[in-house]
Amino acid sequence: MKPYVKFGLLITVILGTLAWLAAGGISETKTYYKTVAELKEMGDDAHTKRLRVAGDVAEGSIQRDGRRVSFVLKQEALTIPVIYDSIEPLPDTFRDGAQAVADGKIGADGVFHASKIQAKCASKYEAKPGEVNKQVTKTT
């Protein structure tokens, strides 16, 4: 075989392998962003995908047992139980009534097993109702 043909075959094998690894990596890290209502509509299809579920933390649902934290995400009348078991601490804004996003997978038992939690408290950053934005202006 000519050296150019061998070189061409080697390049083709290397590029093919890189493309295969890239395609596999993309499909494994793909995450679907869903609300609690959308997750309930997914049915059995939800068990095969990695998901990010958004909702509000139900009042009085946070239970801590060592590093394991369980709580309930809700959206209107729909709820889903969540278990977070990680060495990373929960965000400071994670508390009852906060908006939260749980990243993980739903188990066959219907419990969402989160590997990462993000939380925000929108009221902390918004102006209070009836409060006007006070700006200091200079007149010259």
N, C-alpha and C positions, 0 to 999 in steps of 0.2 A: 504494500500500500504506500502511496505517496505521502510524504510528510504533511502536505497541506490537508489531505483528507483526514489523517489522524488528528491533526490540530483542530479541524472543523468539527469532528465528532466529539472531541474532548470539550470544546466550547459549548456544543449543543447539550451535552450531558450536564455540564455545570449550570448552564442557564435553565435547563429543565428542572434540575433539583432546586435551585433557588426559587423558581416560580411555584413549585409544589409546596415548599416550606412557607412561602409568603401567603399562599392561598389557605393553607391549614392554620396559620397563625391568625389570620383575619377572622376566619370562621369561629375560632375558639374564643377570641376576645370580643366578639360582637355582643353588645348588650342592648336590650330593648327597654325603652323608657315607657312605663305604663302607670296609670293611676290605679287606685284600688278597684274602681268600677271596671276599667278595661281589663284588669287581671282576672276578675271574676268572669268576664265574657270569654276569655281565652279557653277556658275549660281544661282538658287534658293536655293541650298543646303547650301550656305554661310549664309543665314539668320537664320539658326537654330544652328549655332556653334559659340563658342567664338574663336576669331582669333587674331593672331599677324601678322600684315601686314608690310612688309619692302619695302622701296623705298626711293627715293630722294625727298626732299622738293622742290617743283617747285619755281623758281625765282619769287619774287613779290607776292606770293600767301598768305603769312601770314597776317592775319587780327585779331586784338585784340579788344575785346569788353568786358571790365571788366576782369573777370577771364576766360571768354570764348574765345578760340582761334580757328580759322578755317584756314585751309591750304589745299594744294593739294599735295598728294604723287604721284610721277610719276616713271615709269620705261619705258624707251625708249618712245614710243608714247602713252602708256597707262597711264591714270590718274584715281585717285579716290579722291573725296573730303572727308576731315576729320574734325570733330568737336571735340575739346577737352574741356571739362568743368569739372574742378576739382579744389580742393583747393590746391593741390600740385603744386609748381611752375615748369615751364618747365626747362629742363637742360640748362646750359650755352652754350653748343655747338649747340643748336637748332637754326638754321638760314637758310636762303635761300641756297640751294645747298647741305645741310648736309644730310647724310644718317640718316634715322629715322625708328624706329619701333613703330607702334601704336598698343596698346593692347585694344580690346573691341569687339563690335558687329556691323555688318552692318545693317542699317535700311531698311525698305521696300522702302524708297525713294532713295536708292542707296548711301546714305551718311554713312560713317563709323564713329561711335560714340566711341571715344577712352576714356578709363578711366586711361590710363597710356601711357606716351611717353618716349621713350629712343632715344637719338641722339648721333651721333659721327661725328667727322670731321677727316676723315682718313688722310688728308693732314697735319694735325697738328702734327702727330706722325711719319710721314714718312720722309726720307731724301729727300732733294730737288733734282730734276733731275740733274745729272752731278756732284753732290757733293759726295766726297769720305769720308768714315768713317775715321776720323782722330783719331788715337790712339797714346798715348804717351808711348814709350817703354824705358825701362832702359837697358843700356848696362853695364855690369860689367867686 
